[in-house]
Structure formats: structure tokens, C-alpha cells
Amino acid sequence: MRRIIDFNKKRKLNILSNAGFTMVELIVSFALMGIFMIATTMAISTSITQYYHERDLISAFSLGDSVLSFVKEDIRTMQGSDNLIAANGYIKLRDADGKQITGEAGTEITGETLEFVMSSATETDCVEQIDAKGFVTGEKNSDGTDKKGVLIKNHAIINDAIEDMDSGYLTFRYYRKDNYEEGVNYKNCYMDYVLTGTELANSGILETGTRVARDAEERIAESQYQRYKIEMEFSMTPEDYDETSDATDMIVRYVNIKVNIIDADGNFVHSKETSVALQNKVLYKNENTMYSDLNAG
């Protein structure tokens, strides 16, 4: 009888001892659970970060493709230089400050702005500039915003300020010669700058030094840039033209285009480049071609 009582007593003690967790067991369990949750959270966070990184890279790749496509479209059909007459068609590069870069046969030159004569039947006397400088003057308005250039057509102002054409976006600007007064030397250049003596039908608001253009456009919607901006780089190697005795005559056969994608913090993200063979014979011109060249330095 005593043995039966002792057995039941031990069984009861065993049941009580297995009735729950000790404090130490709970602490260990929560600690392990916390470690697992931290590891899981970190893994999910890394996956999300990687996803957004890959998505941003795809956007940058797409932007680079679009920029090169639009630039190549215009470069391929630029006006040729018939019989090496530079006034008929030419090509040149400009630096970050807009100053023309002197070409030398056999030496590669690099610039941020590409300038050439368009080949359109309706714009045979129109020069185009391509870069990522927008249409700003380099000056500031009273509210701190960038001061924009002015559009003119037929010697009259058609738009007193171009909005939303800031630097960092692919920009196409077009210029015409202002032949309003014949016999004036600077009329042989293209009008991108208001010089003393420039006559416009409603030029009352224009001051000497005002940046002007025949037209300007950004062909890529701002939404496609996402949070990026771009930097453009053009390079070429002028070559001697064998059929002329003038050693200063050089032609360009290829234009190299490079676009750098920059994020909102100014960090490099991606670059893409290509080379375009020119369909026409184009002369590299070192002489002044724009009004601003006459006032440079």
C-alpha cells in the first residue's frame, strides 16, 4: 500500500514539474525568437533595397538609350560642307563655358556642346546646338531661380522667357542668322546673344548680353528622368582634307557621344556611349560662328 502511495506522489510531482516553462526557458525562447525576427527583417529589407536599386538602374539604362537615340537622329543627317565651304555646313565643339574648341588635325577633342548646321530643307540656314545645359543664361532672377533665355523669330520676340529648361536635361537649341542689317560684319554669325546694335521689332525688354535663340526644345519628358540628370560629352578627331591645299581645312567623319547619368546627390550612376558615322562630308570650323564668340574673352 505504501509503495502505491509513493508512486502516485512521484507521478503528481512529475506532472507539476511539466506544467509550464521556467523563467530561464522563456527568456531563451524570446531571445531566439528576436534573433530570428531580426534576421528575417534584415533579409526582407535587403531584398527591397536590391529591388529598388535594380529598378533605378533599369530607369537609368532606359534614359541613356533615349538620349543617344535622339542625339543620333539629328547628327546623322547634318548639313555637309559642299566644296569645303564652311558657311554651307560645319561642325564644332564647345566647352563647359560655351567657348569654341580649336580643332587640330589628328588630335581628338572633347566638349560638352555639339554645334552643326541642320540639313532640313526648311532650315538650311539654321544652326543646332545639343547639350545638357538647358536654356539658361548663367544669371539669377531676383527670386534665386535661373534666368532663362529669350526666343525670337522674324526679328521679334515670341517668348520672353523659356520655362522649365534647366541644366541637366537634354536640350536642343536652334539659331538663325539675323540679316536685318546688311553689310554688318557680325551678321555673318548666328544670333545667340544680343550685341549692341542688334535690331528687333520689339526689343525694348532686351539688353545687350541677353541669351536668345530661334527655338529650343527638350524632346524627353521630365518624368522619364525620374530623379536623374545627365551630362553630355562629345568627341571627334578632325582629319586633313587631301583635296585642298589649305592646311586649316579639316573634315570630321565620326562623332562619339557619351551620356553620364547622375543621381540627385550628384553621384555617377551609369554611362552609355556610341559612335556615329557622318553621312555627309562636314568641315570642322575654328572661326567664329555665333554672336557670343565675338564677345568672348
C-alpha positions in Angstrom: 0.0 0.0 0.0 2.9 2.3 0.9 4.5 1.7 -2.5 1.3 2.6 -4.3 1.1 5.9 -2.4 4.8 6.7 -3.1 4.2 6.0 -6.8 1.2 8.3 -7.0 3.1 11.0 -5.2 6.0 10.9 -7.6 3.6 10.9 -10.5 2.0 14.0 -9.2 5.3 15.7 -8.7 6.3 14.9 -12.3 3.0 16.3 -13.6 3.5 19.5 -11.7 7.1 19.9 -12.9 6.0 19.7 -16.6 3.0 22.0 -16.2 4.9 25.1 -17.8 8.1 26.9 -18.7 10.6 28.2 -16.3 11.7 31.9 -16.5 15.0 30.9 -18.0 13.3 28.9 -20.7 11.0 31.8 -21.5 14.0 34.3 -21.7 15.9 31.9 -24.0 12.8 31.4 -26.2 12.2 35.1 -26.6 15.8 35.7 -27.3 15.9 33.1 -30.1 12.6 34.5 -31.5 14.1 38.0 -31.5 17.2 36.9 -33.3 15.0 35.1 -35.9 12.8 38.2 -36.4 15.9 40.5 -36.8 17.4 38.1 -39.4 14.2 37.9 -41.3 13.7 41.7 -41.3 17.2 42.3 -42.5 16.7 39.8 -45.3 13.5 41.4 -46.4 15.0 44.9 -46.1 18.0 43.8 -48.2 15.6 42.3 -50.9 13.6 45.5 -51.0 16.7 47.7 -51.3 18.0 45.5 -54.0 14.7 45.6 -55.9 14.6 49.4 -55.9 18.3 49.5 -56.8 17.7 47.3 -59.8 14.6 49.3 -60.8 16.6 52.5 -60.7 19.3 51.0 -62.8 16.8 50.0 -65.4 15.4 53.5 -65.4 19.0 54.9 -65.9 19.7 52.4 -68.7 16.4 53.4 -70.4 17.2 57.1 -70.1 20.7 56.6 -71.6 19.2 54.8 -74.6 16.6 57.5 -75.2 19.2 60.3 -75.0 21.5 58.6 -77.5 18.6 57.8 -79.8 17.5 61.5 -80.1 21.1 62.8 -80.5 22.0 60.3 -83.2 18.8 61.1 -85.1 20.0 64.7 -85.7 23.7 64.0 -86.1 23.4 61.5 -88.9 21.8 64.0 -91.3 23.6 67.2 -90.6 24.4 69.5 -93.5 27.5 68.7 -95.4 30.2 71.2 -96.4 29.8 71.3 -100.2 33.2 72.0 -101.9 34.6 72.6 -98.4 32.6 75.9 -98.0 32.3 76.1 -94.2 29.4 78.6 -94.4 27.3 75.9 -96.1 27.8 73.3 -93.4 30.2 72.8 -90.5 30.6 71.1 -87.1 32.4 72.2 -83.9 32.6 71.5 -80.2 32.2 73.9 -77.2 33.5 73.6 -73.7 31.6 73.8 -70.4 31.6 77.6 -70.6 30.3 77.6 -74.2 33.7 78.6 -75.7 34.5 77.1 -79.0 37.2 74.4 -79.0 40.0 74.8 -81.6 40.4 71.7 -83.7 43.7 70.3 -84.9 44.1 67.6 -87.5 44.9 64.2 -86.0 44.1 65.2 -82.4 41.0 64.1 -80.5 39.0 66.9 -79.0 36.2 66.7 -76.4 33.5 69.1 -75.5 30.1 69.3 -73.8 28.2 71.1 -76.6 27.9 69.9 -80.2 27.2 72.6 -82.9 26.4 72.0 -86.5 24.3 73.2 -89.4 20.9 71.5 -89.9 20.1 69.8 -93.2 16.4 70.3 -93.2 15.0 71.8 -96.4 13.1 74.5 -94.4 16.1 75.3 -92.1 19.0 75.3 -94.5 20.5 78.3 -92.7 19.8 77.1 -89.1 22.5 76.0 -86.6 21.7 73.5 -83.9 23.4 73.0 -80.6 23.0 69.9 -78.5 24.0 69.6 -74.8 22.6 69.2 -71.3 22.7 72.8 -70.4 19.1 73.7 -70.8 18.4 77.2 -71.9 19.7 79.3 -69.0 21.8 82.5 -69.1 24.0 81.7 -66.2 22.4 84.6 -64.3 19.8 84.5 -61.5 16.4 86.2 -61.1 15.5 88.2 -58.0 13.9 85.1 -56.5 17.0 83.0 -57.0 15.8 80.9 -59.9 17.9 80.5 -63.1 17.3 83.3 -65.6 16.1 81.8 -68.9 16.9 82.8 -72.5 14.6 84.5 -74.9 13.1 83.2 -78.2 13.0 85.4 -81.2 11.6 84.9 -84.7 11.5 87.3 -87.7 13.2 89.9 -85.6 10.5 89.9 -83.0 10.3 88.4 -79.5 8.0 85.4 -79.5 8.6 84.3 -75.9 10.3 86.5 -73.3 11.4 83.5 -71.2 11.7 79.8 -71.7 10.4 77.9 -68.7 11.4 74.5 -67.4 14.5 74.2 -69.4 17.1 73.9 -66.7 20.6 72.4 -67.0 21.0 68.6 -66.5 18.4 67.8 -69.2 19.0 67.0 -72.9 18.4 70.3 -74.8 18.2 71.2 -78.5 18.6 74.9 -79.4 18.3 76.4 -82.8 19.8 79.7 -84.1 19.4 81.7 -87.3 21.4 84.5 -88.9 20.0 88.0 -88.4 20.3 89.7 -91.7 18.1 92.7 -90.7 21.0 95.0 -91.4 23.1 94.1 -94.4 26.8 94.9 -94.6 27.4 94.5 -90.8 30.2 92.0 -90.1 28.6 90.2 -87.2 25.6 89.5 -89.3 27.5 86.6 -90.8 27.3 84.8 -87.5 24.3 83.1 -85.9 22.3 85.0 -83.2 22.6 83.5 -79.8 23.4 86.7 -77.9 22.2 90.3 -78.1 25.0 92.6 -79.2 25.0 96.4 -79.3 23.2 97.4 -82.5 21.0 94.3 -82.7 17.6 95.4 -84.0 14.4 93.6 -83.1 10.8 94.7 -83.7 10.0 94.7 -80.0 13.5 94.7 -78.5 12.6 97.1 -75.7 13.0 94.5 -73.0 16.2 93.0 -74.4 19.6 94.2 -73.0 23.0 93.7 -74.5 24.2 90.3 -73.4 20.7 88.6 -73.4 20.8 85.0 -74.5 18.4 84.4 -77.4 17.6 81.5 -79.8 15.3 80.8 -82.7 13.8 77.9 -80.9 14.6 75.4 -78.1 13.2 72.1 -77.0 13.6 69.1 -74.7 12.4 66.0 -76.5 12.4 63.8 -73.5 9.6 64.3 -70.9 10.9 65.3 -67.5 9.0 62.3 -66.0 11.3 59.9 -67.8 14.3 61.3 -66.0 12.9 60.1 -62.7 15.3 61.5 -60.1 18.2 61.7 -62.5 20.0 64.3 -64.5 22.5 63.9 -67.3 25.9 65.1 -68.5 26.8 65.1 -72.2 30.2 64.6 -73.7 31.1 64.7 -77.4 34.4 63.9 -79.0 35.9 63.7 -82.5 39.2 63.7 -84.4 39.4 66.2 -87.3 41.3 65.0 -90.3 43.2 66.8 -93.0 41.3 67.0 -96.2 43.5 65.8 -99.1 41.8 67.6 -101.9 42.6 71.1 -100.6 45.9 73.0 -100.3 44.6 74.9 -97.3 46.1 73.1 -94.2 43.4 74.6 -92.0 40.6 72.7 -93.7 39.7 69.6 -91.7 36.8 67.2 -92.0 35.1 65.1 -89.4 34.0 61.5 -90.2 32.8 60.3 -86.8 31.2 61.8 -83.7 31.4 60.0 -80.4 28.6 60.6 -78.0 28.6 59.8 -74.3 25.9 60.4 -71.7 26.5 60.2 -68.0 23.5 59.5 -65.7 23.8 61.4 -62.4 21.5 60.9 -59.3 20.0 63.6 -57.1 23.1 63.6 -54.9 25.4 64.2 -57.8 26.7 60.6 -57.8 27.6 58.8 -61.0 25.1 56.0 -61.8 25.6 54.9 -65.3 27.1 55.9 -68.6 26.5 54.9 -72.2 28.3 55.9 -75.4 28.2 55.3 -79.1 29.9 56.4 -82.3 28.0 57.9 -85.3 29.4 57.9 -88.8 28.5 61.2 -90.6 26.7 60.7 -93.9 28.0 63.9 -95.4 31.4 65.5 -95.7 31.5 68.0 -92.8 34.2 70.6 -92.2 35.4 71.4 -88.7 35.3 75.2 -88.3 37.6 77.1 -85.9 36.3 80.5 -86.9 33.6 82.4 -85.0 30.1 81.2 -85.8 27.9 82.7 -83.0 27.4 86.3 -81.8 28.7 85.2 -78.4 32.0 84.2 -80.0 32.6 87.9 -80.9 32.2 88.9 -77.3 34.2 86.0 -75.7 37.3 86.6 -73.6 
